[in-house]
Amino acid sequence: MTDVLLINDNQSVRFHKKMWHITELNLAKCYDFEINIDTGMIVAHLKHTYKQCIYEFIRLSFKNFSEAHSETERRNRFYEKIESVYSTLEQDMNALMVQKLPYYNQLYSHQKEGIMFGSMRRAIFLAYEMRLGKSITAASLSRIFNVRRTVIICPAIAKWGWYRDLTSTWGFNELYFTMLDSTKSKSFTALQERFVIVNFDILKKFDKHICSDDVGHFIIDEAHRIKNRASDRSKVIQDIVDRYPNAKITFLSGTPVANRFNDLFNYFKLAKHPLGDSYKKFTDEYTIKTASRGGERVTGAKNISDLKMKMLNFMIVKRMDECFDMPEDVVSKYTFDFDDYREEYDAIIEEMVAAKESSALSVRSNLHSLNIITCKSKLKGIIEAIEEILTETKKIVVFGSYKEPLAALEQYFGSRCVKVDGSTASFDRDGYKRKFWDDDNVEVFLGNYQAAGEALDLSCSNDVFCINFPFTPRELNQALFRCKHPEKKGHIRRHYTFAKGSIDEYIYDIIASKEKDINQLVAGGKEVIEKDNIEEILINKLLNKVPEEKESKPVYESVKRNDSPESDVMMEAIERNERNGNMIFTPPPDL
């Protein structure tokens, strides 16, 4: 006998079977249902359960009830009750938000949904794409539940953004904030401490202060930075979080999977989610492994639909185009010759061919060397292209991976630019961002992908110029999203640069392909994804490459993405360059 019964008095659903299959029990554990094997009863409390979880569990465990025509009337009555209970829960939460959040009317619907989702669980992951307001969504949970003390853990560059955003934009009391910084003069302590802001790298140093009082909520911003469970920062966070077993945990990241699907495991482990019980079990179940000299390594993913189903009560995913009617980006591609750098580039390729065996460190070093040479070879053309764009627009954001090319651009643009790289102090990074916004004479923002690709709002510019490609889609997308904003109506113009017949072309193709694979987790699609290590793909492509003949002059290519309409300014630029004989059209890129 099987039965499904809605209990209205305490807003719970009881599921009964004499014998449950192990897959059903595992799903019930992931949804944190109460399980009594002796009685065969499983109870789901709706106020702690995302609605879709109820439907997924019924679909898996009660196939006849969910599909049989004979059950239509009973099923419809049951689902009506479910919808009624959730409607009541939503109304109650909205009433609480109106009471507790003075900025309620400024919140978007996806932010209110995130707060509702966060109210259901102790630990959640807000996988909201960049620029969707994850920060205020997470901080609002502390206000809703009257959390006495919240610890915000974030990258150094994001600390001052958190403070200014919450106090200046959303009206949080400045006297409630403590800022912990490695530089003593940049630190301050709250008169009535409600929020502690600290960056990942100094957590251990300030462990005593963080744990000096109770913590009711941990907000871990840019959570992909702790994907490696063996890293020191992950171990420190694990130690601190374990001291407060009742504290809420809110993970924030627009890119929860940075590269491979085992990146997810540490989130589950920190959240005490059943999927985080065993790394071996998780990787055996959901990843494809390949043997190598250093042991097994993850090269792909499988059973993705099962993983998505088990994550329903933990992670909520929102993309910019789901939440807003955003115009398509316009993509321009500039292709240049190597000029005087081809010989140096080919010498490294020959060295790689001659080496029968190379260490991972040596391989990585060679790839970076090729990327730097390629970037330097394009600098003259890059400067010309940026100057051309600045005749059409007031501000441009320029991203690159390496110090030397960025330094050369800084020297050229001088007082017309600001630069943020790894050597820039966190406090100064926020200051340079504001200078880029406020000073009309500062036209160019130069940023390193890693140092400036997170937390900085650069949406005063519509142009993002990439002088080279990073090795992961996450780094590229983080940089591109610096110029996006929900309230912007104009197109974002992406400018990609290539040295003809170089590593640029391979990286571009690989990250486009890898991005599609990672998106399967959040957007559906293939059940099995198999991708080799990006370094191996690059090596195979580079070493099988026959050098192409040099051309006599640079060629500029411009394309539209998804046939989106061009602005008048862009059309004028295209027509002007076409007349000058230095532009051709190519099919839209698949990125």
N, C-alpha and C positions, 0 to 999 in steps of 0.2 A: 504493500500500500504506500502511495505517495500522496502528499498534500501540500498545498501552499495556502497560508491563511494570513490575512492582514489583521493586526491587532490595533485598533484605533486609539485605545486609551494611552498607550505609551509610544505610539508612532513607531512600531516595529513590525517586521515580517518574520513569521516562523515558517521554516521549511522543514518537512519531515520525510524521511525515508528509512526503511529498515536497513538498507545497505547503501553506503555512499562510495562512489569510485574515488580513487586517490586524486585524480585530476580535479574533481569537484571540491574535495577537501582542501587541496592546495590553493584553489582560487578563493575559497571562503577565508582561508588564512590571510591571503593578500588583501582581502577586503576588510579584515579585522572583524569578521562575524564571530559570534559565540558558537562554539561547537561542543555538543555533548554526544559522544559516540555511543554511550550506553543507551540513551533514549532515542538516538537517531534524529535529534533535533538540532537545527542550525537557526540562529536568530540574528537578523540584521536590524540594527537600529538606524532608522532613516536619517535622523539628524546628524549621524556620523558617517553617512554613506552617500557618495555621489550617485545621482539617480541612474545614470547609465550602468552602474555596477549591478543594480538590482535586475535590470533587463538582461544583462550579459549572463548573470548567474542562472536566471530562469531559462534562458535559451540553451545553456550548456546542460543543466541538470534536469529540466522538465520539458523534454522535447515534445511530448504529446500535448501538454498543456499549452505550449507556446505556438504550436503549429497546426494541431488537429482542427478540422472544421467543426467537429462535434463540441469542441471546447470554446467556440467563438463567444457565446453569450457570457459564460462564466469568466473568460479571459478579459473581455471588455469591461465587465463590472470591476474586476480586480484592478486593472490598469487605471480605471477612473479613480479608484480610491487612492492608488499610488500617486497619481497626478494631483489629487486634492491635498494630500498630506504635504507634498513638496511645495505646492502653491502656498499653503499656510506657513511652512518654514521660511519660504522666500519673503513673504509679507512681514513676518516677525523680524527677520534679519534686516530688511529695508527700514523698518520702523526703528530698530536699534541703531542703524547707521545714521539715520536722520537725527537721532537724539545725540549720538556720540561724535559725529563728524561734522564740524561746522562748514566744511567744504563739500558736503555730500553732492550738491547740485553741479559741482565742477567735475565730478568723476564721470568717466565714460562707462558704458554698460559692461565692457569686458573687465574693467577694474572692479566694479561692484560684484560681478560674477566671481572674480578671483578672491574677493573678501569673503563671499559666501562659501566658496570652496575651502578657504583657509579656516573658516569657523568650524568645519566638520571634523578636522583631523589635527592631531598633535604635530605631525610633520608633513609638509607638502613641498612640491616643487612647482614654482611658477615659471614655466618655460615660455615666457612671453618674448616675442621678437623684440629687438632693440627699438627704443623710442615709444613703447607702449605703456610706460608708466608703472613699471614693476615696483619702484622704490616706495611710492606713496601707497600702493596697494598693500605692500608688506607692513609698512609702518602703521597703517590704519588698523591692522589686526591688534597691535599693542594698545591702541586707544579703545577699540571695541571691547576688549577683555580687561581693561584697566590693569595692564601689565605694569608692575611697579618698576621693573628695570629690564631694558632691552639692550642686547649687545649686537651691534652691526659690524660684521667682519667683511672687509671689502679690499680691493686693490688700493695702493697708496694714492693713485691718481684720482680715485673716486671719493675720498674722504671729505674734501671740502665741498664737493658737489652735493653729497648727502646733506651736510650741515646747512648749506645755503638753500638748497631746494626745500627742505622740510621747514626751515624757519622763515625764509623770505617769501617763498611761493605759497606754502600751505599753512603758515601761521602757527607752527609749533613754537612753544616758549623757549627762547634761547637759554634761559637759566636751567633748563633740564638736560643740557648736553655736556658731556665730557668728550674731549678730543685727545686721543693718545697718539703721540708722534715721537719718532726717534730723536727729533730736535726739540730740546726742552722748551725753547722759546715759542714753538708752534703748538705746544700742548696747553690745555686748560681743563679745569675741573668744574663740574656743575655745582651750583649752590643746592639744587635739589635734583640729584642725579636720576634721570629716567632713561636716558639713552647714552650708551658708550660707543663711540666710533673708533675703530682700530683697524689697521691694515694687516693682511696676512703675515707679513714678514717680521712683525714685531710682537706677535701674539705671546710668544714665550717670554719675552722681556717684561711684558705687562700682565703676566699670568696672575700675580698676586693681587693687583688692582681689580682685574676682571672678576676674580673669584672672592673678592672681599665681602660680597653681599649676594643675596639671592638673585638669580637670573630667571626671568619668566619667558623670555623669547630671544632666540638666536636668529638673526637674519644673515645669511651667508650669500653675499652678492658676488656676481661673476663666479658662480660655484664650479664652473668647469676648471677653475684653477686648483681644485682639490680632487680631480679625477683620479690621480695616482695615489692609491691607498698606502703605498710604501713611502711617500714623501714626508719630510719632516713637518711641513705645514699641516698635512692631513692628520698626522699622529698627534700634534698639539691640539688641533680642533677636536679630535676624537676624545682626548683626555679631558678637555674642558667640558664638552657637551655631556660626557658620561657622569659628571658630577651633579648634573641637574636633570635627572630622568623625567621630570614632569614638565620641563620647559618646552614651549613650542619651538619648532625649527622650520624656518622658511628658506628654502634654497631659491636663488634667483639666477637665471641665465637664459639668454636668447639662443644659446648653442650648447645644450646639455651634452650632446655627443660631439666632442671636438674632432675626433679622428676615427676611433674604433668603438664598437659597442660595449666592450668591457669598461669603457669610461663610466658607464652608468653604475657599476657595482658599488663604488664607494659612497654614493648618495644613499643607496639602500642600506648599506652597513651603518652609516651614521644615523639614519632614521629608524633603525631597528625594524626595518621592513623584512618580511620573510625572504625576499629575493637577495638579501644581503647576508644570509646565514653562512654561505659557503662560496668562496670565489671559484673553486674548482667546479662545483655543481652548476653555478651560474654560467661559467664559460663553456662547460660541456653542453649545456642545454641551449645556449643562445648564440654561441660564436663558432666560427670555423677556424681551426688551428692548423698551422703548418709547421713541420719540423724544420729546425735550422741548427746551425752550429752552436748557438747559444741556448738551445732548448726550444720548446714550443712557443710560437708567437701567434697572436690573433691576426687573421687576415680577412675576416669577413663575418657575416652574421646570418643566422637562420632562426626559424620559428618566431618571426617578428610579430605576427598577429597574436600569438599567445602572449608574448612579452607585453605588447600594447594593452591587451585585455587585463593583465595582472597589474599594470601600472595605473589603471583608471582612477583608483582611489588615492593616488599619490601625486601624479603629475597632470597638470592642465596646460595644454599647448595653445597658444594664440599667435597668429601671424598677422602682420601689418595689413595685408590685403583682405583678410577676413573682417577686420575691425573697422577699416576705413576705405573709402573709395579713392585709392591712391592712383595718380597717373603713372603710366609705365616709365621706366627709366629710358633715357636715350644713351646709346653706347657709341663711342667713337674709338676707332683703332688707328694708331699711328705706327707705321712700320718703317724702320730705318736700317741702313747698311751698317756693317761693323766698322767701316773706315779703317783706322790704324790698329784695331784691336783683334782682328781675325787671327793673326799669327799667334798671339798670346793665348787666345781661346783654344785654337787647334793644338797647341803644345800641351795643354792640360789634358785634352782628349787623348792625345797620343800617350801621355804618361799613364792614363787610366787603362788604356788598351794593353800597354806593356806590363802592367802589374798583374800578375796571375792571381794573387790574393791580396785583398785590402781589408783592413779593419773597418768597422762601422764608423769610427771616428775619422779615418782617412777618407772614406767615401763621402761623408757629410762635409768635410773640409773642401774636397774637390768640387762638390756641387755648389757650395757657397762661393767658392772662387770663381766658378763659371758665371754665377748669377751677378757677382760684383763687376766682373769684366764686362759682361753684357750691359749692365746698367750704366757703367762709365762710358761705354761706346755710344750711348744714346743721349748723353747730356746736352750736347750742342743742339740737337733737334728738340729735346725736351724743353729747353729754355725758350727756343723759338716758338714752340707750340703754346707754352704757358703765356708768353707775352701776347701772342695772338688772341688767346682766350680772354685775357685781361682787357683787351680793347672792346670786348663785348659785355663783360660783367665786372662787378666791383671786387669780388672775393673768390679765391680758389683754394681748395684744400689739396695738398700734395702728400702722398704717402710713399714710403720706401722702407726697405729692410736694413740698409747698411749706412754706417756713419759717413764714410768718405763721399758718396754721391750727395747725401743730404747736406754735408758741410760745404760742398762745392756750390750747391744751390743757395745756401745761406749766404755765402760770400758774394754771390752774384746779386741777389735781391736786397741784401743789406737791411736798412731800416724799413724796407717795404715788407719784411717778413718776420714771423716769430717761428721758433723751432722747439719741438718737444721730442726728446729721445730719452734713452735710459739714464742719461746723466742729469736729467732735469729733476729737481726736487719736486715732490708732490704738490707742495704749496705753490710753487712757481708755475707748475703746469696749469693749474686753474687760473692763475693770473694771466698767463699768456693767452688762454682761451678767451678771457674777458677782454683783453687788449685787441684780439682779432675781431671780436664783436664790436667793440666801441670805437676803435681808432680807424677813421676813414683812410688814413695813410698806410695802414697795414693791410696789404692786399693778399698776401700769401701765408698760409699756415703750413709749415713743414712738419710732418709727423712720422715717427717710427711706428710701424704696424703694431708692435707689442706695447710700446710706451704710451701711444696716443690713440690706439684703436678701441679703447674702452672708456666709458663714463663721460667723455667730453661731448658736449652739445656744440656742434659746429654748423648748425642748420641755417646760419646766416648766409651760407654759401650754397649754391646749387651745383657746383662743379667739384668733382673728386678726380684727381689725376694720380694714376699709379705708375711710378717710374720703374717698378719691377713687380713681379708676382711673388707673394709668400707661398709656402709649401702646403698650406691648409686652407680649405674654403672658409673656415671660421674666422681666421685672421683677415681675409679679404672682405668678407661680409661685415665684420665688425667695423672695419674702416669705412666702407661704403655707407653704412647706416649712420655715421656721425652727421651726415648732412640731411638726413631724413627727419621729418616731423609731421605728426598727424594733421596739423593745421596748415601745412604747406600745400598749395594747389599746383605749383609749377613742377616741371619735370626735373628730376635729378639727372645730371649729365655725367656719365662715367667716361673717363678717358684712359684707355689702356695703351701701353706702349710695347712694341716688339722690336727686337733686333732680328733681322731676317735670317732664317735658318739657325736659330739659337735655342737655348734652353727655355727662353720665354714661351715659345710655341708649345713645348711639351708640358710645362707646368700649367699653362692655361687649360689645355685639354684635360689634364689629369684632375685638377681641382674641380672643373665643371662636372666631370664624371663622378668624382667622389661625393660632391655635394648632392647629386641626385640619389646616390646610394644612402647617404645619411638621412635624407628626407623621407625615405621609405618608412622609418620608424614613426614619423608624425603625420605622414600623408598617405599611407597605404601603398600597396604595390607588390613587388616581388616578395616571395616567401623566403628566398635564399639570396643573399648578397655576398659575393666573393670578390674581394679586392686585395691585390698584393700590396706590399709596403711601397709607399710612394718613392722612396729612394731607389728601390730595385727597379721600379717602372722607368724612372728617369735614366738610370744607368743603362738599362737594356735599350732604350730609345737612342740615347746619346752614342753608345758604342756601335750601334748598327747604322749610324747616320753617315751618309756620304756627303762631304762638304759641297755646298752649292756655289756656283759661280757668283762672283761679286757683281753688283750693278753699280752704275756710275753715280747715281744720285738717290737721296732719300725718297721714299714713296709714302704718302700719307693716305690712310684708308679711313673712311667714315661710314658707319652703318647705323641703322635704326634698330631698336629692339622691339620685336613683335609689331612692326609697322606702326608704332605710335606716332602721333602727329608731331611734327617739329615746331618749335617756336619760330617766330619771325627772325630772331637773331641768329638761330642755328641755320636756318635756310639761307640767310644772307652770307654766312660764313662758308657754307657748302658751295654756293654759287661762285663766290669770290675765288675759293681755292680751285674749283673746277676750271674756271677761266684761266687760272695761272698754270694749269696743267699738272698739279701735284696731288690730285685726289681721284681715287676710283672707288666705286661701290662694290661691296662684297656681301654675301648672304648674311643675315643676322646671326650673331654668335649664340651658342646654346648655353649661356650662363646667366 
